């Protein structure tokens, strides 16, 4: 069992229970397997040779090519990460094309479309990056013919706000409201 604290502060910290270490650590880690106190260098089960190690739980290896999570088999012989990935590639379940995210459809734009940088045009329905969110920036099909757009009731971008009874929406009128 580890000696606790120092001479002047007996309740502060603990010495590492590892046989060769015995380092005084003021924020020790308590092992949930053996109940010993360990320094940062010996806190894991293999580092202090814990015989009563708790269930190691489920561990996975993430494939860098396709992004799939491959569960490690609970076998007596631990497979290395490289062996697991090689077996995954040989099984033909590894598809690198599934990891690719869609790109912005505007010519010469290579921006990946993610959750936080994607917007959908209200006129043409095209999903574009934030840089091309305005109709003129992505050559919106609905923005090309203003008379046809007006007749068809299709609007894009800033002109897509519906006016109710000739009035502006509430949020716009509140912004322009001035108190004397």
C-alpha positions as CSV (number, residue, x, y, z in Angstrom):
1,X,0.0,0.0,0.0
2,X,1.3,3.5,-0.8
3,X,2.4,6.0,1.8
4,X,0.1,9.0,1.7
5,X,1.2,12.6,1.4
6,X,4.2,14.4,2.9
7,X,5.3,15.1,6.5
8,X,3.5,18.4,6.6
9,X,0.5,17.4,4.4
10,X,-0.3,13.8,5.2
11,X,-3.6,13.8,3.2
12,X,-2.1,15.3,0.1
13,X,-1.3,12.9,-2.8
14,X,0.2,9.5,-2.7
15,X,3.3,7.6,-3.7
16,X,3.2,5.4,-6.8
17,X,2.5,1.8,-5.9
18,X,4.7,0.5,-8.8
19,X,7.7,-1.4,-7.3
20,X,10.4,0.5,-9.1
21,X,8.9,4.0,-9.1
22,X,7.6,5.1,-5.6
23,X,7.2,8.7,-7.0
24,X,5.2,11.1,-4.9
25,X,2.3,12.3,-7.0
26,X,-0.1,15.0,-5.8
27,X,-2.8,13.9,-8.3
28,X,-2.5,10.1,-8.3
29,X,-4.6,7.7,-10.4
30,X,-6.5,4.9,-8.6
31,X,-6.6,1.6,-10.5
32,X,-10.1,0.2,-10.7
33,X,-8.7,-3.3,-11.0
34,X,-6.3,-3.6,-8.1
35,X,-7.1,-0.4,-6.1
36,X,-3.5,0.9,-6.1
37,X,-2.5,4.5,-6.6
38,X,-0.2,5.3,-9.5
39,X,1.6,8.2,-11.1
40,X,0.9,9.2,-14.7
41,X,3.6,6.9,-16.1
42,X,2.1,3.8,-14.5
43,X,-1.6,4.5,-14.6
44,X,-2.7,2.0,-17.4
45,X,-3.1,-1.7,-16.7
46,X,-0.1,-2.8,-18.8
47,X,2.2,-0.1,-17.3
48,X,1.8,-1.4,-13.8
49,X,1.2,-5.0,-14.6
50,X,-2.3,-5.2,-13.1
51,X,-3.3,-8.8,-12.5
52,X,-6.9,-7.9,-11.7
53,X,-7.5,-5.6,-14.7
54,X,-11.1,-4.9,-15.3
55,X,-12.9,-5.8,-18.5
56,X,-10.9,-4.1,-21.3
57,X,-14.2,-3.2,-23.0
58,X,-14.8,-3.0,-26.7
59,X,-12.0,-1.4,-28.8
60,X,-12.1,-0.5,-32.4
61,X,-9.7,0.5,-35.1
62,X,-10.8,3.2,-37.6
63,X,-9.8,2.6,-41.2
64,X,-8.0,5.7,-42.6
65,X,-9.2,5.0,-46.1
66,X,-13.0,4.5,-45.7
67,X,-13.7,5.7,-42.2
68,X,-15.2,2.4,-41.0
69,X,-14.8,1.3,-37.4
70,X,-13.5,-2.3,-37.2
71,X,-14.0,-4.0,-33.8
72,X,-11.1,-5.9,-32.4
73,X,-11.8,-9.6,-31.8
74,X,-11.7,-10.7,-28.1
75,X,-9.1,-13.4,-28.8
76,X,-6.3,-14.6,-26.6
77,X,-3.8,-13.4,-29.1
78,X,-4.1,-9.6,-29.6
79,X,-3.9,-8.5,-33.2
80,X,-2.0,-5.4,-34.1
81,X,-3.7,-2.5,-35.7
82,X,-1.9,-3.1,-39.0
83,X,-3.1,-6.7,-39.1
84,X,-6.7,-5.7,-38.5
85,X,-6.5,-3.0,-41.2
86,X,-4.9,-5.5,-43.7
87,X,-7.7,-8.0,-43.0
88,X,-10.3,-5.3,-43.5
89,X,-8.8,-4.4,-47.0
90,X,-8.7,-8.0,-48.0
91,X,-12.3,-8.5,-47.1
92,X,-13.3,-6.0,-49.8
93,X,-15.5,-4.0,-47.4
94,X,-13.1,-1.1,-47.6
95,X,-14.5,1.5,-50.1
96,X,-12.5,4.8,-50.1
97,X,-15.2,6.4,-52.2
98,X,-17.7,6.2,-49.3
99,X,-15.5,8.6,-47.2
100,X,-15.5,11.4,-49.7
101,X,-17.9,14.2,-49.0
102,X,-19.6,16.0,-51.9
103,X,-17.9,19.1,-53.3
104,X,-19.3,22.4,-54.3
105,X,-20.8,22.1,-57.8
106,X,-19.5,25.6,-58.9
107,X,-16.7,25.3,-61.5
108,X,-13.2,25.5,-60.1
109,X,-14.5,25.4,-56.5
110,X,-13.1,22.4,-54.5
111,X,-14.7,23.2,-51.2
112,X,-16.1,20.1,-49.4
113,X,-19.8,20.5,-48.4
114,X,-20.2,19.8,-44.7
115,X,-23.0,20.4,-42.3
116,X,-21.8,23.9,-41.3
117,X,-20.7,25.3,-44.6
118,X,-23.6,24.2,-46.9
119,X,-26.5,26.2,-48.0
120,X,-29.3,25.3,-50.4
121,X,-30.4,27.9,-53.0
122,X,-34.1,28.7,-52.7
123,X,-34.4,29.3,-56.4
124,X,-32.7,26.4,-58.1
125,X,-32.4,24.0,-55.1
126,X,-28.6,23.6,-55.6
127,X,-26.5,22.8,-52.5
128,X,-23.4,25.1,-52.6
129,X,-20.7,26.3,-50.2
130,X,-21.1,29.6,-48.3
131,X,-18.8,31.4,-50.7
132,X,-21.3,30.8,-53.6
133,X,-24.6,31.3,-51.6
134,X,-25.8,34.3,-53.6
135,X,-27.5,33.7,-57.0
136,X,-25.0,35.6,-59.0
137,X,-22.1,33.6,-57.5
138,X,-23.3,30.2,-58.6
139,X,-25.1,31.1,-61.9
140,X,-28.6,30.4,-60.5
141,X,-31.0,29.2,-63.2
142,X,-33.8,31.0,-61.5
143,X,-31.9,34.3,-61.3
144,X,-31.1,34.3,-65.0
145,X,-34.6,35.4,-66.2
146,X,-36.1,38.0,-63.9
147,X,-39.4,38.3,-65.8
148,X,-39.9,34.5,-65.9
149,X,-39.0,34.2,-62.3
150,X,-41.5,36.8,-61.3
151,X,-44.2,35.1,-63.4
152,X,-43.5,31.6,-62.1
153,X,-43.2,32.8,-58.5
154,X,-39.7,31.4,-58.1
155,X,-37.3,33.5,-56.2
156,X,-33.7,33.0,-55.2
157,X,-31.5,34.5,-52.5
158,X,-32.5,37.9,-51.0
159,X,-35.5,38.2,-53.2
160,X,-36.9,35.0,-51.8
161,X,-38.4,36.7,-48.7
162,X,-42.2,36.7,-49.0
163,X,-44.0,39.9,-48.5
164,X,-47.2,39.6,-46.7
165,X,-49.8,42.1,-47.8
166,X,-47.2,44.5,-49.1
167,X,-45.4,44.7,-45.7
168,X,-42.0,43.5,-44.9
169,X,-41.5,40.6,-42.5
170,X,-41.5,41.4,-38.8
171,X,-37.8,40.9,-38.3
172,X,-36.9,43.5,-41.0
173,X,-39.3,46.1,-39.6
174,X,-38.0,45.6,-36.1
175,X,-34.4,46.2,-37.2
176,X,-35.3,49.5,-38.9
177,X,-37.5,50.7,-35.9
178,X,-36.0,53.8,-34.3
179,X,-36.9,55.2,-30.9
180,X,-37.0,59.0,-30.7
